[in-house]
Amino acid sequence: MPPNSQLSNWLKSFTTIPRRAPQNRVCYTGVSDFAQSTVTKLRISVVQYLNTAPLVRGFTHGPLRGKYNLSFTVPSQCAEALRTRAADVAIIPAIEYPRIVSQGIGLTILPGLAIASKERVRSLLLLAKVPIRQARRIALDGSSRSTQALVKILAARRWRIAPEFFEIDPDPTSMLTDADAALIIGDAALRIAIGAEMHMAPGPDGEWLSTGATAGISGLGALHIYDVVKEWWHFTEKPAVLAVWAARNEIATPELAEDFLASRDFGLRQIPEICAEAAQQMRLPERDLHVYLEKNIDYGLDEENLQGLLSFFQYSQALNLIGPLQSIAIAAGPNSHARFMDFTYARNTASSRA
C-alpha cells in the first residue's frame, strides 16, 4: 500500500544518521572505533506504518541510532528484501516466514518481538456493502500478506463462504465498485476506524454498522466493518501475530536480539512522543493513536502469541496458503536459549475447531 505521504516523510526522517557516531558499533565482534568505518552495517527493512515506530525507535532516535542501515517499505516488499538478501533483517508478514523457509532460505525469528494483537487491532479492516456471509467477491490490498491469509481462513472456516478474491490498489471506493467487500490495512484502515467509531452501531454478526461518509470514504453508503483480528479471536480465541522480526541464520546472535529488544523497549517508553509526532503528521487525534499503539498493538512474542502464530500457520497450511509445516526457529536472546517450536499443539486445536 502506498503510504500516506505525510506519514511517509515522518518515517523517512527516522533514517537520518549522524555523520559520525563513533559510540555506535556496527558489528558484534567488539571492533575498535577506528575499525568501524571499514565494516558494512547490517541492512534492516522496516514496514512503513505507524505501528512499527516503537520497534525501531531506538534505532532512529535512541542510543542505537546509526548502528544499522534502515529502509522503509510495505510489508510484502520487506519479505522480498529478506528473500533476495537485499536485507539482513526485516520485519516480515508472519505468513512469509514459512514461505521463505520452504525455499531453503535459513531464517530465524528474533525472540520476544512481534507486531501482534490480542483481540482487536483497528488497522486491519474488512469493509463490506453486505453482511460478510453474503459476500461473493472480496478485493484485497496487494501489499498485504498475513492479513490476506487471515481473511481467507476466516472466509472458509468462520463465515463458511467461498468468495472470489482479487488484488487491487487499496482505494476503498474503487475496491468496492466491483466487490462486495474490501480489505484495507495499515494507517489507512486506522483512519477509517477512528472516523467510524464516532458514529457506529453494533451489527448482528459482531461487526460495526456505519456509513462511508462517517468513515471518511466518499461515494459509499451503508457499510459493515469487520476488524480482522477481532474475527480471528472469535474463531480461535487466540491472538493474531501479524509480523515478526526475522534474520538470516548466520547473523541471528544474542547480541543482535539484544539490540532489537532494546530498540523496542526504548520505543515503548517513547509512545507519548511518537503519538504527538504522528498526530501532527496524520492529522488524527493523539489520544486515539495512543490507544492504538498501547492497547491494540502488542509488541511481544509471549507464549500466548506463539500459540496464536502456530495456529495461524496450521490453518494456512490446511488451505494450501503455505507448504508443509516446518519447525519455527527462534534465536537465542540475552536471557533465553535458541529454540524450535513444532505444531503439535496447534494441530490438535485446529482439528477440534475444523
N, C-alpha and C positions, 0 to 999 in steps of 0.2 A: 504494500500500500504506500503510495507516495505520501510522505509525512507532511503534516501541517507545516507550512513554510516558516512561520514564526517560531514554532517549537523546534523545527529543524535547525534554525540558526542558533537557538539557545543551546541545543545539544551539541552542535558542532563546536561551540565555544569551549566545550569540555576538552577538546584536543589541543588547545593552546598549551604549549610546553615551554618552560623556561629554557632560554638559550643554553645555559649551563646549570646543571643540577648535580654537582659532584657528590651530594649526600645521598643521591638515589642510585643504588646499584642496579645494573642492568642484566645481571645473570645471578645464578645461585651458588657460585663456587667461591665466593669470597675474594673476588679480584680486587686489586687496588684501584683507587680513584684514577690513577694515571692510565690504567689499562682499559677503563670503561669505554673510552672513545673508539676502541677497536672492536668492541663486542656488539653484535647485532641484537637489538631489542626484540623481545617476543612480540608477535603481532596478535592483537586482540580484536575480534569482530563483535560488535555490540548492536543489539536491536535498538533502533532509533525511536523508542516510545518512552513516554514518561515513566512507566513502571520499571524501567531498567536504571533510572537515575540513581536510586540508592545503592545499587550493586556496584556502580563504577565511581561513586562519589570520591572514594579515597584515591582513585587514580586521576581524577580530574581536578579535585580541589583540596586533597588531603596530603598526608605525608608520603604517599606513593606516587605523587604526580611526577610525570616524566620518566617513570621506570619502564613503561610499555608503550608501544605504538598502538593507538586506538583508532578504529574506523567504525563508522555508524551506517547501518543499512536496515533493510526489512528482514523479518525472521527467515524467510526462505533463502535469502542471499547469505545470511550468516552461516547457515548449514552448508551452502555450496562452497563458501570460502574455506571451511574446515575440510570438506570433502576433497577439494582440489589442492590443499596445502597452501592456499593463499593466506591462511591464518593458522596460528599455532594453538590458539584457544578461542572459543566462540561460545556465545550464549545461543544455543540452538533450540528449535522446537523439539519438545520431548520425543515426538514421533520419529524424528530424524536420527536419533541415536541408534536404534536397531537397524534402520535402513542403511546407514553408513557402515556400521559394523558388519552387516551382512555382505558388504562388498569387499571384505578382507582388510578394511582400514581399521587399525587399532586405535580405539578411543577409550578414554577413562573419564567418568563423571567426577567432578570435584566435590568433596564431601560437604554436607551441611548447607548447600546453596541451591536455590531454585527460584523460579517465579511460579508460584502456586497460589491456589485459592481454596480456602477451607469449605466455603458454602456458596458464596455469591461474589461475583467479580466486577460486574457493571461495564467492563470494557470488551466483552465478547457477547455480542447480541445477535439474535436471530429475529429479524423484523418480518412480520407476515401480514398479508392482506386478509388471510382467512385463518381460522384455528389450525395450528400446525398439523394436526392429524388429518386435515383435508388437503394439505399441500401436495402438488404433483410435480412442480418444478422449483428447485432451490438454487439460487445464484450464490456462488462462493467467491470470496476475496482470494485472488490468486497468490497473494503474498503470505497467506496463512498456510500452516501445515498441521499443527496439532489440533487447532480448532476445527478444521475441515474433518479430521478423523473423528473428533468428538461428535460432531453433528451427524456424521454417517452412522456411528454406533447408536446414537440416540434415535435416529430415524428407524433403524432396523429393530432395535431391542426395546426401546421405551415407547415410541409413538406408533410402532408397527406399521410403517409406511415404506414404500419403495419409490421415492421420487426420482426424477431425472436431476442430476447435479451437473452444473456447468460453471466454469470460471469466467469472471468478467471484471473489468475495472471497478473498484469499490466506490461507486456513487449510488446511494440508496435509491434515488429516483429512477435512474436508468436501469438499475438491477431489477427493480420491481415492475418495470414496464413489461418484461417478458417472463416474470417468475412470480410464484405465489409467496415466496419467502426469500430473504437475502441475509447472508452472513456478513456482519460488519465487525471489525476488530480494532483494537488499539485505541488511540486517542480520539478518533472519530466516533467510535462507539461510546466512549466515556462521555463525550459531549452530548450525544443523543440521550444517554441515560440521565444525565443531570437535568436536561431540559424536560424530559418526560416525567421525571419524579415529582415535578412541581404540580402536575395535574394528571393523575392517573388513577385508575380503579383496578382492583383485582379481577382477574379473569377466571373462568370456570376451570381452567386446567393449570393454574399456578402462574400464568403469565400476567403481564401488565396490559391494561387496555388504555390506549392513548390515541393521539392523532398525529399526523405528520406535522401540522402547524405547531403543536405543543412541543414536539421533539426537535423542532428546527429543521424539518425536511419539507421543502416546497413540493407541491403537486401531489401530495399523498393524503388520503382520507384516514379512515379508522385503521389502527394498527394493533396487532397482537405482538407484544415484545417479550421475548424469552431470553433470560440470562442463561447462557450455555452451561456455566458452572453450576448454577442452581439446579438445572435439569439433570446434570450429571450426578449431583449429590442425591437428588430424589431417586435416581435409578440405582446408584451403588452404595449410597451412604458413606462415600469416601471423598477426600479432597481431589481436586484436579491439579496435576503437575503439568504446567504448560511449557516450561522451558528449563533447561539445565545448562550449567557451565560444563563444557566438555573440552578435553585437551588431548593432544596426541600422546600416546602411551609414554614415549621416551622423555617427555618433559613434565609429566604429572607427578611432581615430587611433593613431599610435605611442605617444603618451603613455598612452592607455588600456591598450594592450597591455603597456606597461612596468609599470604598476601591478599588473596581474593576474599577470604573471610574478614580480614582486617578492613578491606575497602568497603565491604557490605556493612560491617559494624559501624564504621565511620559514617556511612550514608544514613543508617537508621537514626543515628544521633542528630543528623542534619535534615531530617524530614521537614521541620518548620521552614528552614531556609530554602529547601528545594521547592516547597509548595508556594512560598512567597514569590520566588523567581518564575515558576511555571504559571502562576495565576496571572501575572502581568503579560506573559508571552501568549498564553492561550485564551486570555480574557474569560476565565472561568472563576467561580468563587473559590477563594483559598480554602475555606472550610471543607468544601466538597473534595478538593484534591487531597487534603489531609486525611479525610476519612478513607479515601480510595487507597492511598499508599500505606496507611497504618492499619486499616481494618480489612479491606477487601483483598489486598495482596499479602501473601505470606512468602517470606524470603528464605525459608529454611527447607531442609530436606530431612525432617524428622521421620520416625518410624511410621507415623500415620500417613505422611505424604508419600513415603516409599511404597506403602501398600496400595495407595491410590495409583501410583505410577505402574506398579506391577499389574494391577487390574486393567489399566488403560492399554498396556501392551498386549495383554491376553485377549481382550475384546477386539483389539485391532487385528491381531493375527487371525482370529476366528472369522473376520470379514475379509481376509486377504489384503489388508491395508499394509501389512508388513510380512516378511518371510518367517521362516521357522524361528521360534523363540530361542534366544540365547541368554546366558547369564549376563547380568549387568555388572560391570567393573566400576568400583568406586575407589578413588585414590585414598591413600593414607593422608591424614591431616596432622596438624601439630599435636593433637591429643587422641588420635584414633589410628587404627591399623587399616591397611587396604583390605577390601572385602569384595566378595562376589555374591550376588543375590540371584536366586532362581525363581521359578514361577509356581512352585507347589501351592503356596497359599492362594495366589491369585486364581489359579486354575480351579481350585476347589470352590472358591467363592463365586466365580463366574458361572460355573456349572449349575450351582444352586439357583442362579437367577436367570438362566437361559430360557 
